[in-house]
Amino acid sequence: MEESFNHFFEKYLEAWRTSSLTGLKSMISLEYQAREITADKISDFGYEESIQGWEHGFNFVKGNGATWDLKEIKRIQLRDHEIMAVIIAKLIVDGKSMETYNLFFQTFSYDFGWKLIRSYIEAGIPVGQFD
C-alpha cells in the first residue's frame, strides 16, 4: 500500500508542479470536500469549485512565468487506506518567493486507486513561519 501511495503522490506533486489541470483532475475524487481559511474568511467547497480554483491558480502560474515550490512536511497514516499529507506551497515569481504561502492538509484514500478526498487549507501565511 505504501509503495502504491508513494508512486501516486509523486505523480500528484508533479501534476501540481507543472500546473497540469488534466493530470490533477484525475487524482481528485468527485466527492472531494475542502475548507480553506484565508485571514478570517472560511470557505467550504467541493470538487467543481476546487477544479475552478486550480484552473485559476494554474493560469496565474503559466501567465506569469511562475513556478511552484512544494515541500512535504509530514505524512500521517489515518486509517488502513487513508493517508494525510501536509504540504507547504509557495509561488516563485521572477525568481522571488511570494510573501505568503499556503499550508495544505490533504487526505488521500484508496478505493480502486488513490484519490484526494479532503483538504484543509490555511492560505496567506506570511513567508518565514516555516523557513
C-alpha positions as CSV (number, residue, x, y, z in Angstrom):
1,M,0.0,0.0,0.0
2,E,2.8,2.4,0.9
3,E,4.6,1.8,-2.4
4,S,1.5,2.5,-4.4
5,F,0.8,5.7,-2.5
6,N,4.4,6.9,-3.0
7,H,4.1,6.4,-6.7
8,F,0.7,8.1,-6.8
9,F,1.9,11.0,-4.6
10,E,5.0,11.6,-6.9
11,K,2.6,11.9,-9.9
12,Y,0.3,14.2,-7.9
13,L,3.0,16.6,-6.9
14,E,4.4,16.5,-10.5
15,A,1.0,17.5,-11.9
16,W,0.8,20.3,-9.3
17,R,4.4,21.5,-10.1
18,T,3.7,21.5,-13.8
19,S,0.3,23.1,-13.4
20,S,-1.4,20.2,-15.2
21,L,-5.1,20.6,-14.6
22,T,-5.8,17.5,-16.7
23,G,-3.4,15.4,-14.6
24,L,-4.7,16.8,-11.3
25,K,-8.4,16.3,-12.1
26,S,-8.0,12.6,-12.5
27,M,-6.5,12.4,-9.0
28,I,-9.3,14.2,-7.1
29,S,-12.4,12.3,-6.0
30,L,-15.7,13.6,-7.3
31,E,-16.9,13.5,-3.7
32,Y,-14.0,15.8,-2.6
33,Q,-14.7,18.3,0.2
34,A,-12.5,21.1,1.4
35,R,-12.3,24.0,3.8
36,E,-10.0,27.0,3.2
37,I,-9.2,29.7,5.7
38,T,-7.9,33.0,4.4
39,A,-7.3,35.5,7.2
40,D,-10.7,35.4,8.9
41,K,-12.7,34.1,5.9
42,I,-13.8,30.5,5.9
43,S,-14.8,28.9,2.6
44,D,-16.2,25.3,2.2
45,F,-16.2,23.8,-1.3
46,G,-16.4,20.6,-3.3
47,Y,-15.0,19.1,-6.5
48,E,-16.2,21.6,-9.1
49,E,-15.1,24.7,-7.1
50,S,-11.8,23.0,-6.4
51,I,-11.2,22.5,-10.1
52,Q,-12.1,26.1,-10.8
53,G,-9.6,27.2,-8.1
54,W,-6.8,25.0,-9.5
55,E,-7.5,26.3,-13.0
56,H,-7.3,29.9,-11.8
57,G,-4.1,29.2,-10.0
58,F,-2.5,27.3,-12.8
59,N,-3.4,30.1,-15.3
60,F,-1.8,32.6,-13.0
61,V,1.4,30.5,-12.8
62,K,1.6,30.0,-16.6
63,G,0.7,33.6,-17.4
64,N,3.4,35.0,-15.0
65,G,6.2,32.5,-15.7
66,A,5.9,31.4,-12.1
67,T,6.8,28.1,-10.5
68,W,5.5,26.1,-7.6
69,D,7.8,25.4,-4.6
70,L,6.2,22.4,-2.8
71,K,7.5,20.9,0.4
72,E,6.1,17.9,2.1
73,I,6.2,18.4,5.8
74,K,4.6,15.2,7.1
75,R,2.7,12.1,6.2
76,I,0.2,10.5,8.6
77,Q,-1.5,7.2,8.2
78,L,-5.1,7.9,9.3
79,R,-6.7,4.5,8.5
80,D,-5.8,1.4,6.6
81,H,-6.5,3.0,3.2
82,E,-6.2,6.7,4.2
83,I,-3.1,8.9,4.3
84,M,-2.8,12.6,5.1
85,A,0.0,14.7,3.6
86,V,0.9,18.1,5.0
87,I,2.3,20.3,2.2
88,I,3.6,23.9,2.1
89,A,3.0,25.5,-1.3
90,K,4.8,28.7,-2.3
91,L,4.8,30.5,-5.6
92,I,8.1,31.8,-7.1
93,V,7.6,34.7,-9.5
94,D,10.6,36.2,-11.3
95,G,12.9,34.2,-9.1
96,K,11.4,35.6,-5.9
97,S,9.2,33.9,-3.4
98,M,5.8,35.5,-2.9
99,E,5.3,37.0,0.6
100,T,2.7,34.3,1.6
101,Y,2.2,30.6,1.2
102,N,-0.5,28.1,1.7
103,L,-0.4,25.1,4.1
104,F,-2.4,22.1,2.9
105,F,-3.6,19.2,5.0
106,Q,-4.6,16.7,2.2
107,T,-6.3,13.4,2.8
108,F,-6.0,10.7,0.2
109,S,-8.0,7.5,0.1
110,Y,-7.6,4.2,-1.7
111,D,-10.7,2.6,-3.2
112,F,-9.9,1.5,-6.7
113,G,-6.9,3.8,-6.9
114,W,-5.6,6.7,-4.8
115,K,-7.7,9.9,-4.9
116,L,-7.6,13.2,-2.9
117,I,-10.8,13.2,-0.9
118,R,-10.4,16.0,1.7
119,S,-8.4,19.2,2.2
120,Y,-8.0,21.7,4.9
121,I,-6.1,24.8,3.7
122,E,-4.6,27.7,5.6
123,A,-4.0,30.3,3.0
124,G,-2.0,33.5,3.1
125,I,0.5,32.6,5.8
126,P,3.5,35.0,5.9
127,V,6.7,33.5,4.4
128,G,9.2,32.8,7.2
129,Q,6.9,30.9,9.5
130,F,8.5,27.6,8.5
131,D,11.7,28.7,6.9
